[in-house]
Amino acid sequence: MPAYVISDVTVRDEKALQTYRSRAAASIARHGGRYLVRGGQVQTLEGDWHPGPLIVVEFPDIERARRWYASAEYAAALEVRDAALSRHLILVEGMAP
């Protein structure tokens, strides 16, 4: 069953962000993930949550998502992440098709 990594980000530095994006995207692809949402307009319909840009990445299953998060490839992206952005990041298991 698929799993999703969902991130609500605030950009700190555009140049660092480009480096982070490139490294993160390569690590995600290597672990079988794919972007479903990568920024774009966000509209709050209810409640008082006002997120920044959202990123949603789908992985084939939760174990692959966990392996990606703990991988050396993603660690290379983490080297610049804090300079690039601040974030909230969650992992959620999806429904079986």
C-alpha positions as CSV (number, residue, x, y, z in Angstrom):
1,M,0.0,0.0,0.0
2,P,1.4,3.4,-0.9
3,A,2.8,5.9,1.6
4,Y,3.1,9.6,1.5
5,V,5.6,12.1,2.8
6,I,4.0,15.4,3.2
7,S,5.9,18.6,3.9
8,D,4.8,22.2,4.7
9,V,7.7,24.5,4.0
10,T,8.9,28.0,4.3
11,V,11.7,29.0,2.0
12,R,14.7,30.7,3.6
13,D,17.2,30.9,0.8
14,E,16.5,30.4,-2.9
15,K,20.0,29.3,-3.9
16,A,20.2,26.7,-1.2
17,L,16.7,25.6,-2.1
18,Q,17.8,24.8,-5.6
19,T,20.6,22.6,-4.3
20,Y,18.3,20.9,-1.8
21,R,15.6,20.3,-4.4
22,S,18.0,18.7,-6.8
23,R,19.5,16.4,-4.2
24,A,16.2,15.5,-2.7
25,A,14.6,14.8,-6.0
26,A,17.4,12.4,-7.1
27,S,17.2,10.6,-3.7
28,I,13.4,10.3,-4.0
29,A,13.5,8.9,-7.5
30,R,16.2,6.4,-6.5
31,H,13.9,5.0,-3.8
32,G,10.9,4.7,-6.0
33,G,9.1,7.9,-5.0
34,R,7.4,10.4,-7.1
35,Y,6.1,13.9,-6.6
36,L,2.4,14.4,-6.5
37,V,2.5,18.0,-5.3
38,R,5.5,20.3,-5.4
39,G,4.4,23.8,-4.4
40,G,1.6,25.6,-6.1
41,Q,-1.3,27.6,-4.7
42,V,-2.7,26.6,-1.3
43,Q,-6.1,27.7,-0.2
44,T,-7.3,27.2,3.4
45,L,-10.9,26.0,3.3
46,E,-11.6,25.5,7.0
47,G,-9.7,26.0,10.2
48,D,-6.7,28.2,11.0
49,W,-3.9,26.3,9.3
50,H,-2.2,28.5,6.8
51,P,0.6,26.3,5.3
52,G,3.3,27.5,3.0
53,P,4.1,25.6,-0.1
54,L,3.2,21.9,0.2
55,I,5.1,18.9,-1.1
56,V,3.5,15.5,-1.4
57,V,5.7,12.5,-2.4
58,E,4.3,9.1,-3.0
59,F,6.3,5.9,-2.3
60,P,5.2,2.4,-3.1
61,D,5.1,1.5,0.6
62,I,5.9,2.9,4.0
63,E,9.1,0.9,4.3
64,R,10.5,2.3,1.1
65,A,9.7,5.8,2.4
66,R,11.5,5.1,5.7
67,R,14.5,3.7,3.8
68,W,14.6,6.9,1.7
69,Y,14.4,9.1,4.7
70,A,17.3,7.3,6.4
71,S,19.4,7.0,3.1
72,A,22.8,8.4,2.4
73,E,21.3,10.0,-0.7
74,Y,18.8,12.0,1.3
75,A,21.5,12.8,3.9
76,A,23.3,14.7,1.1
77,A,20.2,16.9,0.7
78,L,19.9,17.4,4.4
79,E,23.3,19.1,4.4
80,V,21.7,22.2,2.9
81,R,18.1,21.8,4.0
82,D,18.1,24.0,7.0
83,A,19.7,26.8,5.1
84,A,17.2,26.3,2.3
85,L,13.9,26.0,4.2
86,S,12.1,25.3,7.4
87,R,9.5,22.6,7.4
88,H,7.0,20.3,9.0
89,L,7.3,16.8,7.7
90,I,5.1,13.8,8.2
91,L,4.8,10.2,6.8
92,V,1.4,8.7,6.4
93,E,0.3,5.3,5.1
94,G,-2.2,5.4,2.3
95,M,-5.0,3.0,1.4
96,A,-4.7,-0.2,-0.6
97,P,-6.0,0.1,-4.1
